[in-house]
């Protein structure tokens, strides 16, 4: 009898855990990058290697966009300089400003040198492991590409990935091949949690070249509103 009860308890435990602890715990947001036509490029080790006025402008601009708290959380992951001058000829990036010895057929759309800086920060308490931000500007501090998200948009995330997991449990959606994607609704200016299951990856050697998904729902991270998504209305997935 004890053996039977023990087996029953084990079965119930497995059934309860099927949907519990295996859902994705974190997502990441990778920001898009603008390709820059150039003749020469160079990665530099430190943001402090940029001209002082450029450093001051970047700091002021990002604090305005993100607020002091989020700005202080930023981690620089990459700094690159694009130029129409052979960069190795100069010991300091300050030497590039005002030079006119062009070395090739570079794009005339920009005032070189052009600086691109990539940042990361996280909101792990909400289930966001990494947020990528990219800023590109020219030697006159004219912004070529701004960061895509601002302070208010992050502060409007009231429903974390925990709320998404709870809804998945309520709907008895299996964790197997379950994906959670954090998108952004341009109309409402809010992030949205999107859920779907990968049915097949797709393969050139398989029955279909294209992956197959089963869509479930999306949740507005500000209001918690849930919208059911299917293959018929998958255009709502964002």
N, C-alpha and C positions, 0 to 999 in steps of 0.2 A: 504493500500500500504506500509506504514511504517512497519507494522507488518511482511509483506511478505519479505521486504528487510532485516529486522532484523533477520528473520529466515534463510534467505539465507546467511547473513554474519556469523551467528553462525555455520551453516553447513560447510562453507568454512574454518572457523577457526579450527573446530574440525578435518577436513580432513588434514589441513596443520600440525597440531600438532600431528597427528597420528604417524609420523615418527621422530618428532623433539626432544623432551625433555626426552624421556623415554628410550633411549638407555643406556647401562651401561656406567657410567662415569669413573669408575676405575677398574683395574684388580690387582691381586696379583700374585707374583711368590714365590712358596714354594720350597726351595732347598731340594734335597734328603739327607737322612741321612744314614750313614753306621752303621749297628748294631755291637756292641762290646760285645764279650763274657767276662764275668767278674764274680768274686765271690762277690764283694761288690761294692756298688755305693753310692754316696752322692751328693746332690745338694748343691752348696754353693752360698752365697748371692752376692758376689762381685768378679769381676775379679782380684781385688787387693789381694785377698786371695791366688792366685797362687804364686808359687816361682818367685822371681824377674827376674831371667834369662828367665823364660818362658814368663812372661809378656813382657819383652823387645823383645824377639824373635817374639811374636805374633804381636806386634805393627809394628816392622820393616817389617815383611812379608806382612802384610795387606796393609801397605802404598806402598810397592813395587807393589802389585797386583792392588790396587784400586786408588792410588794417595792420596795425603793429603786431598783434598776436600771431597771425598767420605768417606774416613776413619773417618773424623771428624763428619760425619753424622750418623755413625753407633750407634745403640742402642743395648746393650747386653740384651738379653731376657732370657738366660739360661746358666748356667755354671755347668757342672757335672763332677765328678771325678769317674773313674772306677779303682778298685784296687784289688789285690790279698791279701790285708791286711785289717783287720777290722778297718775301718776308725775312728770309735768312740774312739779308743784307743789313738788317737793322737790329740793334741791340735792344731797343725799347719800342713799344708800340706807339709811343708818343712821336717817334721819328716818322711814322707813316703819314701823319696829318700834314697836309700841305704839299706833299710830294706829287709830282706829275709824270714821273718816268714810267709810263704805261708799258707793260711787257707783252701784251697780246690783245686778242679780240674779245675783251670782256664786255659784259652787258653794260649798256649805258643808262640803265634804269636806276642805278644806285650811286650815291656818293661814297666811295671807298675811303677807309676800310669799313666793312660791315661786321658787326658783332652779333653772334647768336649765343644765347645763354640758356641752358636747360636746368630746370630745378625739379626737385621732388619734395613732397612732404606727405604726411599720412594723417588719417583720422581713424585710427584703429578702434577707437571706442564706438565708432559707427559701422565698422566692418570694412573700412577702406584702407588697404595696405599701402597703396602708393598712388599719388596724384602727380601727374607730369605737367609741368608748365614750361612754355617756351616763349622767349622774348627775343626779337630781332630788331636791331636799330643800326642806323648808319653813323658816320663820323660826326654829323651835326645833331645827333640824338633824335633824328626823325624816326619814328617807329614804322618799321616795315611789316612786322607781324606782332600783334599784342597777345598777351595771355588770354585764354578763352573764357575763364571763369573768374568771378569776383567774390568778395567777402560775403555779401548777402546771399548768394546762391549756396555757399557752403553752410551758412548759418540757418538756412531754411530747411536743412535736412533734419526733420523731426522724427522720422521713422527709420530706424537703423536696419541692418541686415537681420537682426534678431526678429524683427516684426515679419520680415519676409519668410524666415524659417518657420515661424509659428503658423503662418498662413499655409505654407506647404504641408505642414503636419495636419492641419484641419482638413485639407483637401485630399489627404492620404496619397500625396504624390511621392513616388519613390525617389530616393537619393541617387540611384544608379544613373550615371551619365547626366545628372542634373546640373545645369549651368545657371548662374546668376550674373546678369550683366547690368552695370550701372550706366544708364544712358542719360540724355539731357533733352528736355522738351523746350525747343526754342520759343514756342508760343507763350508758355506759362513761365519760362525761365526757372524751371525746377528740374532736379534730378529725378530719374525714375528707375526703380528696381524692376528688371525684366527677367522672367524665368522661362526656361525651356529645357527640353531633354534632347540629347543627340541620339537619334535613332540609328543613323549610319553615317560614317565619315565621308563616304564617296570615294571612288577610286577609278582611275582610268582603266584598270583591269577588271573592275567589278561591274555589276548591272547598271550602275549610274555613276557618272563622273562627279555629280553634285552631292553634297551632304544633305541629309534629311533630318528635319527637326520636328518635334512636337511642342507647340507653344502652349503655355499655361496661363499666365497673367502678368500684368505689370502693376506696380504699386507706386503711387505718387509719394515721394519721400517727404513732402511738406504736409499733405493732408491725410495720407494713409488711404486715399481712394484706390480701390482695386478695379481694374478693367480686365475682363477675360479676353485672352488673345487666342486666336485659332489660325489655321492656315488661310482661312478666308479673309480675315481682317488683320493679317500680320503686318500690314502697313502701319498699324498703331505702335508696333514695336520700335522703341527709340532709345 
